[in-house]
Amino acid sequence: MELTIDRLTKQYKNKIAVDRFSINLKEGIYGLLGANGAGKTTLMRMLCDIQKPTSGQIKYNGKDIKDLGENYREILGYLPQDFGYYPDFTAYDFLMYVSALKGLTKETAKMRVNELLKTVGLENEKKQKIKTFSGGMKQRIGIAQAVLNNPKILILDEPTAGLDPKERINFRKLISSFSRDKIVILSTHIVSDIEYIADEIIVMKSGNKLLEGTPEELLNEFKNKVWKCIVYDKNELEILSKNYCIVNMHQENNHTELRIVSNTKPNSNATNALPNLEDLYLAYFQDSERR
């Protein structure tokens, strides 16, 4: 199984949202990491054949998805950033409705819906109306509707937005449980969403692919570039804050502890620290974050 994105571009008048994006995806979980406005959602929508590219191609197993048409959409599962649902539907009725839209027979749909409600931990709430659900429960319904047809390609756009830390952890476990024998693309700007579950990470900025690789490969590039240092003088703190990428700042009684990403040693008492994905993210997106 292979999904090939070849020089994919989407332009809106004078703005290029996705710029000649190319990558080759096989089975596994891919974390698409980028700040808001990086072009992630536009890319996801083109992969789902909801938006048409200005130029470039998307191929599934060597065939253009435009030629595959409905056959391509049948192997897709999609959880958009703004997941729409009918608030007065119960969880069970909503999933049965989506099953009908996806062409499942009634008997198959009943088995699949009950199975998924159990998997996502909503078996006891299946007769409750969705409007009474918490944000985390609604997202669990969202992932259930996305995998009803047992898709080969599962696309999740900012799936943990608005969830608390516990709900995010549970949601990541769900994604891992559904990922077997699939291409899973998880778009996010929350580093922890993909740090422990992604087989590969794709870093996207201003419509372009900046980096691609396993977490280990990407972090290896930051070896000896992350520093911990202690600052006692306020003037020195201001200078460091102005000239370096500060990942973390912790105030103590008479000093400040800093975590800095830099090619060079930022001050005399700085020592190297093991890099993590948050260091990588802030190093590439500090300008966007400041804005």
Order of alpha helices (4+ residues) and beta strands (2+ residues): beta-beta-beta-alpha-beta-beta-alpha-alpha-beta-alpha-alpha-alpha-beta-alpha-beta-alpha-beta-beta-alpha-beta-alpha-beta-beta-beta-alpha
